[in-house]
Amino acid sequence: MPTEGYELVRLANGTAAVHSLAHGEKMHPGLGPAAEAEALYVGQLKIRERLAVHDGEFVVWDVGLGAAANAMAVLRAARDFPCPLRLVSFDNTLEPLAFALEHADALGYLRGYEELVEAILNRGRVRFMDGRHEVSWEFLLGDFPAWCAQTLDCLSPDQRVGVHALACPGSGRLKPELQPVNAPHAILFDAFSPAKNPAMWTLPLFTNLFRLLRPERPCNLTTYSRSTMIRVTLLLAGFFVGRGIPTGLKEETTVAANKLELIDEPLDRRWLERARRSESAEPLHEAVYRRLPLALGSSNRLHEHRQFIA
Ligand SMILES: C[S@@+](CC[C@H](N)C(=O)[O-])C[C@H]1O[C@@H](n2cnc3c(N)ncnc32)[C@H](O)[C@@H]1O
């Protein structure tokens, strides 16, 4: 598998990280792959706290598998808990994963999981015992926004709140096949930035993603972006949205959920007023990056959001 599109870089704190030449962006540029994956994704999604009281299978969607730092952080955090884990990773390429495996020593965070990464690269799925529990890790290759739209299209309304199934667009070493995918309890949302990767940040995508959740299954999502535009997008898609922790280069990040109680610091009416005055708050309605103030219709819908109605 060609991996020329990536290079190893050293961050200011000395950690090695993966840089995508095509996007001109580093993965986990703040604290480095292991620390940022742990703080921003595992810690912020309260994966350990939730697993400690969870009954049955816990499902995590890892959107933007990339070089698998987030996936590894979830596997490491979950191995001390007995409930089974289903980790579903999405990406439109396996190249950064292959690159990470080639540079496993320098990156460090794949240590102990190299054979599983090899299995994902070759077969797209693997089942194993890890620590105290059983793990099923699957990879869906393809365009994530298209996958969400197609999945909704091919599900009847009652299936929408159950197990999702869709043909996985196969290529390379993975064959097309039907992939059963369960609705998530947690989503790690880690695309490249909206300016470089706008297709992954549109309102239609997050609306579809929200509709793929099971309403009675608490689910939280975290992302490194703290932009007003992305927070408005998540709110208009149906999520509750809150302030997230700082990480390295960012003084804040963002958490979202389908249940308000999963959010420690929900955005309030003062934030809403600032959003109304922002130069860049209107969601992307298509996969083209631009900055616009809130349109009147969006502003009205935001004010009616249940998060802001006391
Ligand atoms: C910032 S990197 C993810 C880093 C990764 N989470 C990790 O822990 O190493 C963003 C990833 O999103 C993927 N991506 C970008 N656009 C996509 C799309 N339309 N569909 C699926 N994946 C996409 C990229 O290929 C890239 O691997």
The ligand as an SDF file (V2000), in Angstrom:
LIG
                    3D

 27 29  0  0  0  0  0  0  0  0999 V2000
   -7.0070   14.0540   11.4500 C   0  0  0  0  0  0  0  0  0  0  0  0
   -6.9820   12.5620   10.5800 S   0  0  0  0  0  0  0  0  0  0  0  0
   -7.5020   11.3800   11.7820 C   0  0  0  0  0  0  0  0  0  0  0  0
   -6.4690   11.0160   12.8050 C   0  0  0  0  0  0  0  0  0  0  0  0
   -6.8530    9.7650   13.5460 C   0  0  0  0  0  0  0  0  0  0  0  0
   -8.1080    9.9130   14.2650 N   0  0  0  0  0  0  0  0  0  0  0  0
   -5.7880    9.2380   14.4650 C   0  0  0  0  0  0  0  0  0  0  0  0
   -6.0740    8.9910   15.6600 O   0  0  0  0  0  0  0  0  0  0  0  0
   -4.6680    9.0480   13.9860 O   0  0  0  0  0  0  0  0  0  0  0  0
   -8.4490   12.6700    9.5980 C   0  0  0  0  0  0  0  0  0  0  0  0
   -8.8350   11.3930    8.8860 C   0  0  0  0  0  0  0  0  0  0  0  0
  -10.1180   11.6070    8.2760 O   0  0  0  0  0  0  0  0  0  0  0  0
  -10.1350   10.8990    7.0630 C   0  0  0  0  0  0  0  0  0  0  0  0
  -11.1680   11.4570    6.1720 N   0  0  0  0  0  0  0  0  0  0  0  0
  -11.1570   12.6650    5.5610 C   0  0  0  0  0  0  0  0  0  0  0  0
  -12.2370   12.8120    4.7840 N   0  0  0  0  0  0  0  0  0  0  0  0
  -12.9540   11.6690    4.8990 C   0  0  0  0  0  0  0  0  0  0  0  0
  -14.1660   11.2120    4.3250 C   0  0  0  0  0  0  0  0  0  0  0  0
  -14.8410   11.9730    3.4400 N   0  0  0  0  0  0  0  0  0  0  0  0
  -14.6260    9.9990    4.6560 N   0  0  0  0  0  0  0  0  0  0  0  0
  -13.9430    9.2150    5.5360 C   0  0  0  0  0  0  0  0  0  0  0  0
  -12.7660    9.5960    6.1060 N   0  0  0  0  0  0  0  0  0  0  0  0
  -12.2740   10.8020    5.7900 C   0  0  0  0  0  0  0  0  0  0  0  0
   -8.7350   11.1030    6.5210 C   0  0  0  0  0  0  0  0  0  0  0  0
   -8.4060   10.1310    5.5480 O   0  0  0  0  0  0  0  0  0  0  0  0
   -7.8810   11.0390    7.7740 C   0  0  0  0  0  0  0  0  0  0  0  0
   -7.3360    9.7500    7.9760 O   0  0  0  0  0  0  0  0  0  0  0  0
  1  2  1  0
  2  3  1  0
  2 10  1  0
  3  4  1  0
  4  5  1  0
  5  6  1  0
  5  7  1  0
  7  8  2  0
  7  9  1  0
 10 11  1  0
 11 12  1  0
 11 26  1  0
 12 13  1  0
 13 14  1  0
 13 24  1  0
 14 15  1  0
 14 23  1  0
 15 16  2  0
 16 17  1  0
 17 18  1  0
 17 23  2  0
 18 19  1  0
 18 20  2  0
 20 21  1  0
 21 22  2  0
 22 23  1  0
 24 25  1  0
 24 26  1  0
 26 27  1  0
M  CHG  2   2   1   9  -1
M  END
$$$$
